[in-house]
Amino acid sequence: MKKSRFTEEQIVFALKQAELGTPVPEVCRKLGISDATFYTWRKKYGGISPSELKHMRQLEEENLRLKKLVVDLSLDKAMLQDVLAKKT
């Protein structure tokens, strides 16, 4: 996935500006983004406080770590089953 040039905190701040009454086209113009990007951000980050955002990021990192662990364990299991099958 492409790395955003905006941090999640900057994205949440931009969304908060729009919630407080700044017109969406003006927010987009200040950031140099398209309306579509703004609405994509709103769909993903809308209504999230900075503390919730930090918690969400931690959960995503933990989920990624656990997925890698499952892959490693699945490979180990398959290897052991192959060895066991060759012995019989």
C-alpha positions in Angstrom: 0.0 0.0 0.0 1.3 3.5 -0.8 2.4 5.5 2.1 0.4 8.7 2.6 2.2 12.0 2.8 -0.2 13.0 5.6 -0.1 11.5 9.1 -3.2 10.1 10.6 -3.3 13.0 13.0 -3.2 15.5 10.1 -6.1 13.6 8.5 -8.2 13.7 11.6 -7.4 17.4 12.0 -8.6 18.1 8.5 -11.8 16.2 9.0 -12.4 18.1 12.3 -12.0 21.4 10.4 -14.7 20.3 8.0 -17.0 19.3 10.9 -16.5 22.7 12.5 -17.8 24.4 9.4 -14.9 25.0 7.0 -16.2 24.1 3.5 -14.8 20.9 2.1 -13.4 22.4 -1.1 -11.4 24.9 1.0 -10.0 22.2 3.3 -9.1 20.2 0.1 -7.4 23.2 -1.5 -5.4 24.0 1.6 -4.1 20.4 1.8 -3.7 20.0 -2.0 -6.0 16.9 -2.1 -9.0 16.0 -4.2 -12.6 15.9 -2.9 -12.5 12.1 -3.4 -9.5 11.8 -1.1 -11.2 13.8 1.5 -14.3 11.7 1.4 -12.2 8.5 1.5 -10.5 9.8 4.6 -13.9 10.7 6.1 -15.1 7.2 5.4 -12.1 5.6 7.1 -11.3 8.1 9.9 -14.6 10.0 10.4 -15.6 10.4 14.1 -12.3 9.0 15.5 -10.5 10.9 18.3 -6.7 10.9 18.4 -6.7 8.4 21.3 -9.0 6.0 19.4 -6.7 6.4 16.3 -3.7 5.4 18.4 -5.6 2.4 19.7 -6.7 1.4 16.2 -3.1 1.6 14.9 -1.9 -0.6 17.8 -4.6 -3.1 17.0 -3.7 -3.1 13.3 0.0 -3.7 14.2 -0.9 -6.6 16.5 -3.2 -8.1 13.9 -0.4 -8.0 11.3 2.0 -9.6 13.8 -0.5 -12.4 14.6 -1.2 -13.0 10.9 2.6 -13.5 10.4 2.7 -15.9 13.3 -0.2 -18.0 11.9 1.6 -18.2 8.6 4.8 -19.4 10.3 3.0 -22.0 12.4 1.1 -23.2 9.4 4.3 -23.8 7.5 5.8 -25.6 10.5 2.7 -27.8 10.7 2.8 -28.6 7.0 6.5 -29.5 7.2 6.0 -31.8 10.2 3.1 -33.5 8.5 5.3 -34.1 5.4 8.0 -35.6 7.6 5.5 -37.8 9.4 4.0 -39.0 6.1 7.4 -40.0 4.8 8.1 -42.1 7.9 5.0 -44.2 7.4 
